[in-house]
Amino acid sequence: MIRPIGLLVASAFGVIAIGVAAPVHAEPSAPFKNCTAAKAAGYCDITQDSPLYTPSQDRDSDGYACEC
């Protein structure tokens, strides 16, 4: 049988461990170096309103960078 104190400590540890864990798929915070890097990370058709958008990667100036 688990004692209430032990359960409380285990619960607190679980919350701390979950709160500290980094997200598995954190979104990048800056534009990619090039479209090859963006596509390798699973990004394409990056819209103009995205922080990942950069005009140099929008070849046809249609508002989509690194088109699929």
Distance bins in CASP14 RR format, pairs under 12 A and 6 or more apart:
PFRMAT RR
TARGET T0000
AUTHOR 0000-0000-0000
RMODE 2
METHOD distances of the structure
MODEL  1
1 7 0 0 0 0 0 1 0 0 0 0 0
2 8 0 0 0 0 1 0 0 0 0 0 0
2 9 0 0 0 0 0 1 0 0 0 0 0
2 10 1 0 0 1 0 0 0 0 0 0 0
2 11 0 0 0 0 0 1 0 0 0 0 0
3 9 0 0 0 0 1 0 0 0 0 0 0
3 10 0 0 0 0 0 1 0 0 0 0 0
4 10 0 0 0 0 0 1 0 0 0 0 0
4 11 0 0 0 0 0 1 0 0 0 0 0
5 11 0 0 0 0 0 1 0 0 0 0 0
5 12 0 0 0 0 0 1 0 0 0 0 0
6 12 0 0 0 0 1 0 0 0 0 0 0
6 13 0 0 0 0 1 0 0 0 0 0 0
7 13 0 0 0 0 0 1 0 0 0 0 0
7 14 0 0 0 0 0 1 0 0 0 0 0
8 14 0 0 0 0 0 1 0 0 0 0 0
8 15 0 0 0 0 0 1 0 0 0 0 0
9 15 0 0 0 0 0 1 0 0 0 0 0
9 16 0 0 0 0 0 1 0 0 0 0 0
10 16 0 0 0 0 0 1 0 0 0 0 0
10 17 0 0 0 0 0 1 0 0 0 0 0
11 17 0 0 0 0 0 1 0 0 0 0 0
11 18 0 0 0 0 0 1 0 0 0 0 0
12 18 0 0 0 0 0 1 0 0 0 0 0
12 19 0 0 0 0 0 1 0 0 0 0 0
13 19 0 0 0 0 0 1 0 0 0 0 0
13 20 0 0 0 0 0 1 0 0 0 0 0
14 20 0 0 0 0 1 0 0 0 0 0 0
14 21 0 0 0 0 0 1 0 0 0 0 0
15 21 0 0 0 0 0 1 0 0 0 0 0
25 41 0 0 0 0 1 0 0 0 0 0 0
25 42 0 0 0 0 1 0 0 0 0 0 0
25 43 0 0 0 0 0 1 0 0 0 0 0
26 41 0 0 0 0 0 1 0 0 0 0 0
27 41 0 0 0 0 1 0 0 0 0 0 0
27 42 0 0 0 0 0 1 0 0 0 0 0
27 43 0 0 0 0 1 0 0 0 0 0 0
27 46 0 0 0 0 0 1 0 0 0 0 0
27 50 0 0 0 0 1 0 0 0 0 0 0
27 51 0 0 0 0 1 0 0 0 0 0 0
27 52 1 0 0 1 0 0 0 0 0 0 0
28 37 0 0 0 0 1 0 0 0 0 0 0
28 38 0 0 0 0 1 0 0 0 0 0 0
28 40 0 0 0 0 0 1 0 0 0 0 0
28 41 1 0 0 1 0 0 0 0 0 0 0
28 42 0 0 0 0 0 1 0 0 0 0 0
28 43 1 0 0 1 0 0 0 0 0 0 0
28 46 0 0 0 0 0 1 0 0 0 0 0
28 50 0 0 0 0 0 1 0 0 0 0 0
28 51 0 0 0 0 1 0 0 0 0 0 0
28 52 1 0 0 1 0 0 0 0 0 0 0
28 53 0 0 0 0 0 1 0 0 0 0 0
28 54 0 0 0 0 0 1 0 0 0 0 0
29 50 0 0 0 0 0 1 0 0 0 0 0
29 51 1 0 0 1 0 0 0 0 0 0 0
29 52 0 0 0 0 1 0 0 0 0 0 0
30 37 0 0 0 0 0 1 0 0 0 0 0
30 38 0 0 0 0 0 1 0 0 0 0 0
30 50 0 0 0 0 0 1 0 0 0 0 0
30 51 1 0 0 1 0 0 0 0 0 0 0
30 52 1 0 0 1 0 0 0 0 0 0 0
30 53 0 0 0 0 0 1 0 0 0 0 0
30 54 0 0 0 0 1 0 0 0 0 0 0
31 37 0 0 0 0 1 0 0 0 0 0 0
31 38 0 0 0 0 1 0 0 0 0 0 0
31 41 0 0 0 0 0 1 0 0 0 0 0
31 43 0 0 0 0 0 1 0 0 0 0 0
31 46 0 0 0 0 1 0 0 0 0 0 0
31 48 0 0 0 0 0 1 0 0 0 0 0
31 50 0 0 0 0 1 0 0 0 0 0 0
31 51 1 0 0 1 0 0 0 0 0 0 0
31 52 1 0 1 0 0 0 0 0 0 0 0
31 53 1 0 0 1 0 0 0 0 0 0 0
31 54 1 0 1 0 0 0 0 0 0 0 0
31 55 0 0 0 0 1 0 0 0 0 0 0
31 56 0 0 0 0 1 0 0 0 0 0 0
31 57 1 0 0 1 0 0 0 0 0 0 0
31 58 0 0 0 0 0 1 0 0 0 0 0
31 65 1 0 0 1 0 0 0 0 0 0 0
31 66 0 0 0 0 1 0 0 0 0 0 0
32 38 1 1 0 0 0 0 0 0 0 0 0
32 39 0 0 0 0 1 0 0 0 0 0 0
32 40 0 0 0 0 1 0 0 0 0 0 0
32 41 1 0 0 1 0 0 0 0 0 0 0
32 42 0 0 0 0 0 1 0 0 0 0 0
32 43 1 0 0 1 0 0 0 0 0 0 0
32 44 0 0 0 0 0 1 0 0 0 0 0
32 46 0 0 0 0 1 0 0 0 0 0 0
32 50 0 0 0 0 0 1 0 0 0 0 0
32 51 0 0 0 0 0 1 0 0 0 0 0
32 52 1 0 0 1 0 0 0 0 0 0 0
32 53 0 0 0 0 1 0 0 0 0 0 0
32 54 1 0 0 1 0 0 0 0 0 0 0
32 56 0 0 0 0 0 1 0 0 0 0 0
32 57 1 0 0 1 0 0 0 0 0 0 0
32 65 0 0 0 0 1 0 0 0 0 0 0
32 66 1 0 0 1 0 0 0 0 0 0 0
33 39 0 0 0 0 0 1 0 0 0 0 0
33 40 0 0 0 0 0 1 0 0 0 0 0
33 41 0 0 0 0 0 1 0 0 0 0 0
33 52 0 0 0 0 0 1 0 0 0 0 0
33 54 0 0 0 0 1 0 0 0 0 0 0
33 56 0 0 0 0 0 1 0 0 0 0 0
33 57 0 0 0 0 1 0 0 0 0 0 0
33 66 0 0 0 0 0 1 0 0 0 0 0
34 40 0 0 0 0 1 0 0 0 0 0 0
34 41 0 0 0 0 0 1 0 0 0 0 0
34 43 0 0 0 0 0 1 0 0 0 0 0
34 54 0 0 0 0 1 0 0 0 0 0 0
34 56 0 0 0 0 1 0 0 0 0 0 0
34 57 1 0 0 1 0 0 0 0 0 0 0
34 65 0 0 0 0 0 1 0 0 0 0 0
34 66 0 0 0 0 1 0 0 0 0 0 0
35 41 0 0 0 0 0 1 0 0 0 0 0
35 42 0 0 0 0 0 1 0 0 0 0 0
35 43 0 0 0 0 1 0 0 0 0 0 0
35 44 1 0 0 1 0 0 0 0 0 0 0
35 45 0 0 0 0 0 1 0 0 0 0 0
35 46 0 0 0 0 1 0 0 0 0 0 0
35 52 0 0 0 0 0 1 0 0 0 0 0
35 53 0 0 0 0 0 1 0 0 0 0 0
35 54 0 0 0 0 1 0 0 0 0 0 0
35 56 0 0 0 0 1 0 0 0 0 0 0
35 57 1 0 1 0 0 0 0 0 0 0 0
35 58 0 0 0 0 1 0 0 0 0 0 0
35 59 0 0 0 0 1 0 0 0 0 0 0
35 64 0 0 0 0 0 1 0 0 0 0 0
35 65 1 0 0 1 0 0 0 0 0 0 0
35 66 1 1 0 0 0 0 0 0 0 0 0
35 67 0 0 0 0 1 0 0 0 0 0 0
35 68 0 0 0 0 0 1 0 0 0 0 0
36 42 0 0 0 0 0 1 0 0 0 0 0
36 43 0 0 0 0 0 1 0 0 0 0 0
36 44 0 0 0 0 0 1 0 0 0 0 0
36 57 0 0 0 0 0 1 0 0 0 0 0
36 66 0 0 0 0 1 0 0 0 0 0 0
37 43 0 0 0 0 1 0 0 0 0 0 0
37 44 0 0 0 0 0 1 0 0 0 0 0
37 46 0 0 0 0 0 1 0 0 0 0 0
37 52 0 0 0 0 0 1 0 0 0 0 0
37 54 0 0 0 0 0 1 0 0 0 0 0
37 57 0 0 0 0 0 1 0 0 0 0 0
37 65 0 0 0 0 0 1 0 0 0 0 0
37 66 0 0 0 0 1 0 0 0 0 0 0
38 44 1 0 0 1 0 0 0 0 0 0 0
38 45 0 0 0 0 1 0 0 0 0 0 0
38 46 1 0 0 1 0 0 0 0 0 0 0
38 50 0 0 0 0 0 1 0 0 0 0 0
38 52 1 0 0 1 0 0 0 0 0 0 0
38 53 0 0 0 0 0 1 0 0 0 0 0
38 54 0 0 0 0 1 0 0 0 0 0 0
38 57 1 0 0 1 0 0 0 0 0 0 0
38 58 0 0 0 0 0 1 0 0 0 0 0
38 64 0 0 0 0 0 1 0 0 0 0 0
38 65 1 0 0 1 0 0 0 0 0 0 0
38 66 1 0 1 0 0 0 0 0 0 0 0
38 67 0 0 0 0 0 1 0 0 0 0 0
38 68 0 0 0 0 0 1 0 0 0 0 0
39 45 0 0 0 0 0 1 0 0 0 0 0
39 46 0 0 0 0 0 1 0 0 0 0 0
39 57 0 0 0 0 0 1 0 0 0 0 0
39 65 0 0 0 0 0 1 0 0 0 0 0
39 66 1 0 0 1 0 0 0 0 0 0 0
39 67 0 0 0 0 1 0 0 0 0 0 0
39 68 1 0 0 1 0 0 0 0 0 0 0
40 66 0 0 0 0 0 1 0 0 0 0 0
41 52 0 0 0 0 1 0 0 0 0 0 0
41 66 0 0 0 0 0 1 0 0 0 0 0
42 52 0 0 0 0 0 1 0 0 0 0 0
42 66 0 0 0 0 1 0 0 0 0 0 0
42 68 0 0 0 0 1 0 0 0 0 0 0
43 50 0 0 0 0 1 0 0 0 0 0 0
43 51 0 0 0 0 0 1 0 0 0 0 0
43 52 1 0 0 1 0 0 0 0 0 0 0
43 53 0 0 0 0 0 1 0 0 0 0 0
43 54 0 0 0 0 0 1 0 0 0 0 0
43 57 0 0 0 0 0 1 0 0 0 0 0
43 64 0 0 0 0 0 1 0 0 0 0 0
43 65 0 0 0 0 1 0 0 0 0 0 0
43 66 1 0 0 1 0 0 0 0 0 0 0
43 67 0 0 0 0 0 1 0 0 0 0 0
43 68 0 0 0 0 1 0 0 0 0 0 0
44 50 0 0 0 0 0 1 0 0 0 0 0
44 52 0 0 0 0 0 1 0 0 0 0 0
44 53 0 0 0 0 0 1 0 0 0 0 0
44 57 0 0 0 0 0 1 0 0 0 0 0
44 64 0 0 0 0 1 0 0 0 0 0 0
44 65 0 0 0 0 1 0 0 0 0 0 0
44 66 1 0 1 0 0 0 0 0 0 0 0
44 67 1 0 0 1 0 0 0 0 0 0 0
44 68 1 0 1 0 0 0 0 0 0 0 0
45 52 0 0 0 0 0 1 0 0 0 0 0
45 53 0 0 0 0 0 1 0 0 0 0 0
45 57 0 0 0 0 0 1 0 0 0 0 0
45 58 0 0 0 0 0 1 0 0 0 0 0
45 62 0 0 0 0 0 1 0 0 0 0 0
45 63 0 0 0 0 1 0 0 0 0 0 0
45 64 1 0 1 0 0 0 0 0 0 0 0
45 65 1 0 0 1 0 0 0 0 0 0 0
45 66 1 0 0 1 0 0 0 0 0 0 0
45 67 1 0 1 0 0 0 0 0 0 0 0
45 68 1 0 1 0 0 0 0 0 0 0 0
46 52 1 0 1 0 0 0 0 0 0 0 0
46 53 1 0 1 0 0 0 0 0 0 0 0
46 54 0 0 0 0 1 0 0 0 0 0 0
46 55 0 0 0 0 0 1 0 0 0 0 0
46 56 0 0 0 0 0 1 0 0 0 0 0
46 57 1 0 0 1 0 0 0 0 0 0 0
46 58 0 0 0 0 1 0 0 0 0 0 0
46 62 0 0 0 0 0 1 0 0 0 0 0
46 63 0 0 0 0 1 0 0 0 0 0 0
46 64 1 0 0 1 0 0 0 0 0 0 0
46 65 1 0 1 0 0 0 0 0 0 0 0
46 66 1 0 1 0 0 0 0 0 0 0 0
46 67 0 0 0 0 1 0 0 0 0 0 0
46 68 0 0 0 0 0 1 0 0 0 0 0
47 53 1 0 0 1 0 0 0 0 0 0 0
47 54 0 0 0 0 0 1 0 0 0 0 0
47 57 0 0 0 0 0 1 0 0 0 0 0
47 58 0 0 0 0 1 0 0 0 0 0 0
47 62 0 0 0 0 0 1 0 0 0 0 0
47 63 1 0 0 1 0 0 0 0 0 0 0
47 64 1 0 0 1 0 0 0 0 0 0 0
47 65 0 0 0 0 1 0 0 0 0 0 0
47 66 0 0 0 0 0 1 0 0 0 0 0
47 67 0 0 0 0 0 1 0 0 0 0 0
48 54 0 0 0 0 1 0 0 0 0 0 0
48 55 0 0 0 0 1 0 0 0 0 0 0
48 57 0 0 0 0 0 1 0 0 0 0 0
48 58 1 0 0 1 0 0 0 0 0 0 0
48 61 0 0 0 0 1 0 0 0 0 0 0
48 62 0 0 0 0 1 0 0 0 0 0 0
48 63 1 0 1 0 0 0 0 0 0 0 0
48 64 1 0 0 1 0 0 0 0 0 0 0
48 65 1 0 0 1 0 0 0 0 0 0 0
49 63 0 0 0 0 1 0 0 0 0 0 0
49 64 0 0 0 0 0 1 0 0 0 0 0
49 65 0 0 0 0 0 1 0 0 0 0 0
50 57 0 0 0 0 0 1 0 0 0 0 0
50 58 0 0 0 0 0 1 0 0 0 0 0
50 63 0 0 0 0 1 0 0 0 0 0 0
50 64 0 0 0 0 1 0 0 0 0 0 0
50 65 0 0 0 0 1 0 0 0 0 0 0
50 66 0 0 0 0 0 1 0 0 0 0 0
51 65 0 0 0 0 0 1 0 0 0 0 0
52 58 0 0 0 0 0 1 0 0 0 0 0
52 64 0 0 0 0 0 1 0 0 0 0 0
52 65 1 0 0 1 0 0 0 0 0 0 0
52 66 0 0 0 0 1 0 0 0 0 0 0
53 61 0 0 0 0 0 1 0 0 0 0 0
53 62 0 0 0 0 0 1 0 0 0 0 0
53 63 1 0 0 1 0 0 0 0 0 0 0
53 64 0 0 0 0 1 0 0 0 0 0 0
53 65 1 0 1 0 0 0 0 0 0 0 0
53 66 0 0 0 0 1 0 0 0 0 0 0
53 67 0 0 0 0 0 1 0 0 0 0 0
54 63 0 0 0 0 0 1 0 0 0 0 0
54 64 0 0 0 0 0 1 0 0 0 0 0
54 65 1 0 0 1 0 0 0 0 0 0 0
54 66 0 0 0 0 1 0 0 0 0 0 0
55 61 1 0 0 1 0 0 0 0 0 0 0
55 62 0 0 0 0 0 1 0 0 0 0 0
55 63 0 0 0 0 1 0 0 0 0 0 0
55 64 0 0 0 0 0 1 0 0 0 0 0
55 65 1 0 0 1 0 0 0 0 0 0 0
55 66 0 0 0 0 0 1 0 0 0 0 0
56 65 0 0 0 0 1 0 0 0 0 0 0
56 66 0 0 0 0 0 1 0 0 0 0 0
57 63 0 0 0 0 0 1 0 0 0 0 0
57 64 0 0 0 0 1 0 0 0 0 0 0
57 65 1 1 0 0 0 0 0 0 0 0 0
57 66 1 0 1 0 0 0 0 0 0 0 0
57 67 0 0 0 0 1 0 0 0 0 0 0
58 64 1 0 0 1 0 0 0 0 0 0 0
58 65 1 0 1 0 0 0 0 0 0 0 0
58 66 0 0 0 0 1 0 0 0 0 0 0
58 67 0 0 0 0 1 0 0 0 0 0 0
59 65 0 0 0 0 1 0 0 0 0 0 0
59 66 0 0 0 0 1 0 0 0 0 0 0
59 67 1 0 0 1 0 0 0 0 0 0 0
60 66 0 0 0 0 0 1 0 0 0 0 0
60 67 0 0 0 0 1 0 0 0 0 0 0
61 67 0 0 0 0 0 1 0 0 0 0 0
END
